[in-house]
């Protein structure tokens, strides 16, 4: 797998007291949408500024596009688009004027090339019909979409977004997520957020930072399996103890916990081999002719629960 960002034991201390980042080992796959989570003060913004070359690390190393960030800062930044959490634009400019101004920092081509790129990006973010509107009179959602347009004006290979949808209403957040989905075809997106529902909707991979430490990272579907292993939740009527014992004795079943309410029973079946469970577990239940299966699902952990548990455990330690 090709990684756009790779850090090795990256650390940043401010004086002797504040350890903002501690031995961060992070890998961000190419063309992924990588969600970067953590409570306030966890070190997310410090890491982003370090990746951008705005803060020099105390120790460790970081490669972006296979290049060291210390010795190749200008080259790396020319291929990155950045959207800070707090956006400040020249309010007197129109949308199009601002993008023309930004474009010229990166590309020294003919006006036709600039016009075509600006039209393309304005269509992408849904602002083509408002291109002559003064920036200072835009709504919050329009300002955020303009921020994404500016960050992507030069076709960057990596987008670093700091809380891109934090202050928006649900419609505005959906607009931003839709744009991110479209951008993933040509770029890698590394973004911080505290809106965990958004992460579940668009992210391939997730990392969680707490107290300057990276406490977990990986594909989101792997994290959603939870630390308790693979569990199937089966709600049934009419189950016998013999059936529970028979299923419990299968070689690939680790344990069964049951909870009865009225005439229905909910079983949590922990398994060691998911392939065998997917193929055979439901059939094993159906061997009991007196049993009715009301529901049969693999347990999926909500990202919010995973986040709270991991951060809580890290704080306790």
C-alpha positions as CSV (number, residue, x, y, z in Angstrom):
1,X,0.0,0.0,0.0
2,X,1.2,3.5,-0.9
3,X,1.1,6.1,1.9
4,X,1.0,9.8,1.4
5,X,1.8,10.6,5.0
6,X,4.1,8.6,7.2
7,X,5.4,9.6,10.6
8,X,8.0,7.8,12.8
9,X,8.1,8.6,16.5
10,X,7.1,12.2,15.7
11,X,7.1,14.4,18.9
12,X,6.6,18.0,19.7
13,X,7.3,19.6,23.1
14,X,6.8,23.2,24.0
15,X,9.4,23.9,26.7
16,X,9.8,21.1,29.3
17,X,6.2,21.0,30.5
18,X,3.9,20.7,27.4
19,X,4.3,17.5,25.5
20,X,1.9,18.2,22.6
21,X,2.8,15.2,20.5
22,X,4.4,12.0,21.8
23,X,6.0,9.4,19.5
24,X,3.3,9.6,16.8
25,X,3.5,6.8,14.2
26,X,0.8,7.6,11.6
27,X,0.2,6.2,8.1
28,X,-2.3,7.7,5.7
29,X,-3.0,5.7,2.5
30,X,-3.1,7.4,-0.9
31,X,-6.6,8.5,-2.1
32,X,-8.2,7.8,1.2
33,X,-10.4,10.0,3.3
34,X,-8.7,9.8,6.7
35,X,-10.6,11.0,9.7
36,X,-8.5,12.4,12.6
37,X,-10.3,12.5,15.9
38,X,-9.6,13.6,19.4
39,X,-11.0,15.7,22.3
40,X,-10.1,19.4,22.6
41,X,-6.5,19.9,23.4
42,X,-5.5,16.4,22.2
43,X,-2.9,17.8,19.8
44,X,-4.7,17.6,16.4
45,X,-4.0,21.1,15.3
46,X,-0.3,20.9,16.4
47,X,0.1,17.7,14.3
48,X,-1.5,19.4,11.3
49,X,0.7,22.4,11.5
50,X,3.7,20.1,11.9
51,X,2.7,18.3,8.7
52,X,2.4,21.6,6.9
53,X,5.9,22.7,8.0
54,X,4.5,25.5,10.2
55,X,5.9,23.9,13.3
56,X,9.2,22.1,13.6
57,X,9.1,18.7,15.4
58,X,11.2,18.2,18.5
59,X,12.1,14.7,17.5
60,X,11.1,11.9,15.1
61,X,10.5,12.3,11.4
62,X,7.7,12.7,8.9
63,X,7.6,12.0,5.2
64,X,4.9,13.3,2.8
65,X,4.9,12.1,-0.8
66,X,8.0,10.1,0.3
67,X,9.9,13.4,1.1
68,X,11.1,14.5,4.5
69,X,9.1,17.6,5.7
70,X,12.1,19.4,7.1
71,X,14.3,19.3,4.0
72,X,11.6,19.5,1.3
73,X,9.0,21.8,2.9
74,X,8.5,24.1,-0.1
75,X,8.1,21.2,-2.5
76,X,5.6,19.5,-0.2
77,X,3.5,22.5,0.5
78,X,3.2,23.2,-3.2
79,X,1.3,19.9,-3.5
80,X,-0.9,20.4,-0.4
81,X,-4.2,22.3,0.0
82,X,-5.1,23.5,3.5
83,X,-8.4,24.6,5.0
84,X,-7.9,26.0,8.6
85,X,-10.7,25.9,11.1
86,X,-11.1,29.7,11.2
87,X,-11.2,31.1,7.7
88,X,-10.3,34.7,7.0
89,X,-10.9,36.1,3.5
90,X,-10.6,39.5,1.9
91,X,-14.2,40.5,2.4
92,X,-14.3,43.1,-0.4
93,X,-13.4,40.6,-3.2
94,X,-15.9,38.6,-5.1
95,X,-15.7,34.8,-5.1
96,X,-14.1,34.7,-8.5
97,X,-11.6,37.5,-7.7
98,X,-10.5,35.6,-4.6
99,X,-9.9,32.4,-6.6
100,X,-8.0,34.2,-9.3
101,X,-5.8,35.8,-6.6
102,X,-5.2,32.3,-5.1
103,X,-4.6,30.6,-8.4
104,X,-1.7,32.9,-9.3
105,X,0.2,31.8,-6.2
106,X,0.5,28.3,-7.6
107,X,0.2,28.5,-11.4
108,X,1.8,30.9,-13.9
109,X,-0.2,29.8,-16.9
110,X,-2.4,31.7,-19.4
111,X,-5.7,33.3,-18.4
112,X,-7.7,30.7,-20.3
113,X,-6.1,27.9,-18.1
114,X,-7.0,29.9,-14.9
115,X,-10.6,30.6,-16.1
116,X,-11.2,26.9,-16.9
117,X,-9.9,25.7,-13.6
118,X,-11.9,28.3,-11.6
119,X,-15.1,27.3,-13.5
120,X,-14.4,23.7,-12.8
121,X,-13.9,24.2,-9.1
122,X,-16.9,26.6,-8.7
123,X,-19.1,23.9,-10.3
124,X,-17.7,21.3,-7.9
125,X,-18.5,23.4,-4.8
126,X,-21.8,24.7,-6.1
127,X,-20.9,28.4,-6.3
128,X,-20.8,29.0,-10.0
129,X,-24.0,31.0,-9.9
130,X,-22.7,33.2,-7.1
131,X,-19.2,33.8,-8.4
132,X,-19.7,37.6,-8.5
133,X,-21.0,37.8,-5.0
134,X,-18.9,39.7,-2.5
135,X,-17.1,37.3,-0.1
136,X,-18.0,39.3,3.0
137,X,-21.7,38.7,2.4
138,X,-21.6,34.9,2.1
139,X,-23.3,32.6,4.6
140,X,-21.3,30.2,6.8
141,X,-21.9,27.3,4.5
142,X,-21.0,29.3,1.4
143,X,-17.8,30.5,3.1
144,X,-16.8,27.0,3.9
145,X,-17.4,25.8,0.4
146,X,-15.3,28.7,-0.9
147,X,-12.6,27.6,1.5
148,X,-12.6,24.2,0.0
149,X,-12.5,25.8,-3.5
150,X,-9.5,27.9,-2.5
151,X,-7.7,24.8,-0.9
152,X,-8.2,22.8,-4.1
153,X,-7.6,25.5,-6.7
154,X,-4.2,24.1,-7.7
155,X,-5.2,20.4,-7.9
156,X,-3.3,19.3,-4.7
157,X,-2.3,15.7,-4.1
158,X,-3.2,16.1,-0.4
159,X,-5.9,18.1,1.4
160,X,-5.5,18.9,5.1
161,X,-8.8,20.1,6.5
162,X,-9.2,21.3,10.1
163,X,-12.8,20.9,11.2
164,X,-14.3,21.5,7.7
165,X,-17.9,21.2,8.8
166,X,-17.8,22.1,12.5
167,X,-20.0,25.3,12.4
168,X,-22.5,24.2,9.8
169,X,-26.1,23.1,9.9
170,X,-27.0,19.5,8.7
171,X,-27.5,20.7,5.1
172,X,-24.2,22.6,5.1
173,X,-22.4,19.6,6.5
174,X,-23.9,17.3,3.9
175,X,-22.7,19.7,1.1
176,X,-19.1,19.6,2.5
177,X,-19.2,15.8,2.8
178,X,-20.5,15.4,-0.8
179,X,-17.6,17.6,-2.0
180,X,-15.1,15.6,-0.1
181,X,-16.5,12.4,-1.7
182,X,-16.0,13.9,-5.1
183,X,-12.5,15.1,-4.4
184,X,-11.3,11.6,-3.2
185,X,-11.0,10.6,-6.9
186,X,-8.0,12.8,-7.4
187,X,-6.6,13.6,-3.9
188,X,-6.0,12.2,-0.4
189,X,-8.0,13.9,2.3
190,X,-6.7,14.2,5.9
191,X,-9.2,16.0,8.1
192,X,-9.9,16.6,11.8
193,X,-13.4,16.6,13.2
194,X,-15.4,16.0,16.3
195,X,-18.6,15.1,14.4
196,X,-18.3,11.3,14.6
197,X,-21.4,10.7,12.5
198,X,-19.7,12.5,9.6
199,X,-16.6,10.3,10.0
200,X,-18.7,7.1,9.7
201,X,-20.3,8.4,6.5
202,X,-17.2,9.3,4.4
203,X,-14.0,8.0,6.0
204,X,-12.0,5.0,5.0
205,X,-9.6,5.1,7.9
206,X,-9.6,6.8,11.3
207,X,-7.0,7.7,13.9
208,X,-7.7,8.9,17.5
209,X,-5.4,11.2,19.3
210,X,-5.6,11.9,23.1
211,X,-3.2,13.8,25.3
212,X,-0.7,13.9,22.5
213,X,-0.7,10.1,22.0
214,X,-2.0,8.1,19.1
215,X,-4.2,5.6,20.8
216,X,-5.6,3.8,17.7
217,X,-5.7,3.9,13.9
218,X,-6.9,1.7,11.1
219,X,-9.7,1.1,8.6
220,X,-13.0,2.2,10.1
221,X,-14.7,-1.1,9.6
222,X,-12.0,-2.8,11.6
223,X,-12.4,-0.3,14.5
224,X,-16.2,-0.8,14.4
225,X,-15.7,-4.5,15.2
226,X,-14.7,-3.4,18.7
227,X,-12.2,-4.9,21.1
228,X,-14.6,-7.7,22.2
229,X,-14.0,-9.6,18.9
230,X,-16.7,-10.8,16.5
231,X,-20.2,-11.0,18.1
232,X,-23.5,-12.0,16.5
233,X,-26.7,-10.7,18.1
234,X,-29.6,-13.2,17.6
235,X,-33.1,-12.5,18.9
236,X,-35.2,-15.7,19.1
237,X,-38.4,-17.2,20.4
238,X,-38.8,-20.7,21.8
239,X,-35.1,-21.6,22.2
240,X,-34.2,-24.5,24.4
241,X,-31.2,-25.0,26.7
242,X,-30.2,-28.0,24.6
243,X,-29.9,-25.7,21.5
244,X,-27.8,-23.2,23.4
245,X,-25.5,-26.0,24.7
246,X,-25.2,-27.5,21.2
247,X,-24.2,-24.2,19.6
248,X,-21.9,-23.4,22.5
249,X,-20.0,-26.6,21.8
250,X,-19.2,-25.7,18.2
251,X,-15.4,-25.3,17.8
252,X,-15.6,-21.8,16.4
253,X,-18.0,-20.5,19.1
254,X,-16.2,-18.9,22.1
255,X,-19.2,-18.0,24.3
256,X,-22.9,-17.3,24.4
257,X,-24.5,-14.7,26.7
258,X,-28.3,-14.6,26.9
259,X,-30.9,-12.2,28.1
260,X,-34.7,-13.0,28.2
261,X,-37.5,-10.5,28.1
262,X,-41.0,-12.0,28.0
263,X,-41.1,-14.9,25.5
264,X,-38.1,-13.6,23.5
265,X,-34.4,-14.2,24.2
266,X,-31.5,-12.2,22.9
267,X,-28.2,-14.1,22.4
268,X,-24.8,-12.6,22.0
269,X,-22.7,-15.2,20.3
270,X,-18.9,-14.6,20.3
271,X,-17.1,-16.5,17.5
272,X,-13.5,-17.1,16.6
273,X,-14.0,-17.7,12.9
274,X,-16.2,-15.2,11.1
275,X,-16.2,-17.2,7.8
276,X,-17.7,-20.3,9.5
277,X,-20.1,-18.1,11.5
278,X,-21.5,-16.3,8.4
279,X,-22.0,-19.7,6.7
280,X,-23.3,-21.9,9.5
281,X,-24.5,-20.0,12.6
282,X,-28.0,-19.2,11.4
283,X,-28.3,-22.8,10.1
284,X,-27.4,-24.2,13.5
285,X,-30.2,-22.2,15.1
286,X,-32.7,-23.3,12.5
287,X,-32.0,-27.0,13.3
288,X,-34.3,-26.4,16.3
289,X,-37.7,-26.7,14.7
290,X,-39.5,-25.1,17.6
291,X,-37.4,-21.9,17.4
292,X,-38.3,-18.7,15.6
293,X,-35.5,-16.2,14.6
294,X,-36.7,-12.6,15.1
295,X,-33.4,-10.9,14.1
296,X,-29.9,-12.0,13.2
297,X,-27.1,-9.4,12.9
298,X,-23.4,-9.1,13.4
299,X,-22.7,-6.5,16.1
300,X,-21.4,-3.2,14.8
301,X,-19.9,-0.7,17.3
302,X,-20.8,2.9,16.9
303,X,-17.7,5.1,16.4
304,X,-18.9,7.3,19.3
305,X,-18.8,4.4,21.7
306,X,-15.4,3.3,20.5
307,X,-14.1,6.9,20.9
308,X,-15.5,7.3,24.4
309,X,-14.1,4.0,25.5
310,X,-10.6,4.4,24.1
311,X,-10.2,8.0,25.3
312,X,-11.5,7.0,28.7
313,X,-9.1,4.1,29.0
314,X,-6.2,6.3,27.9
315,X,-7.1,8.9,30.5
316,X,-7.3,6.2,33.2
317,X,-3.8,5.0,32.3
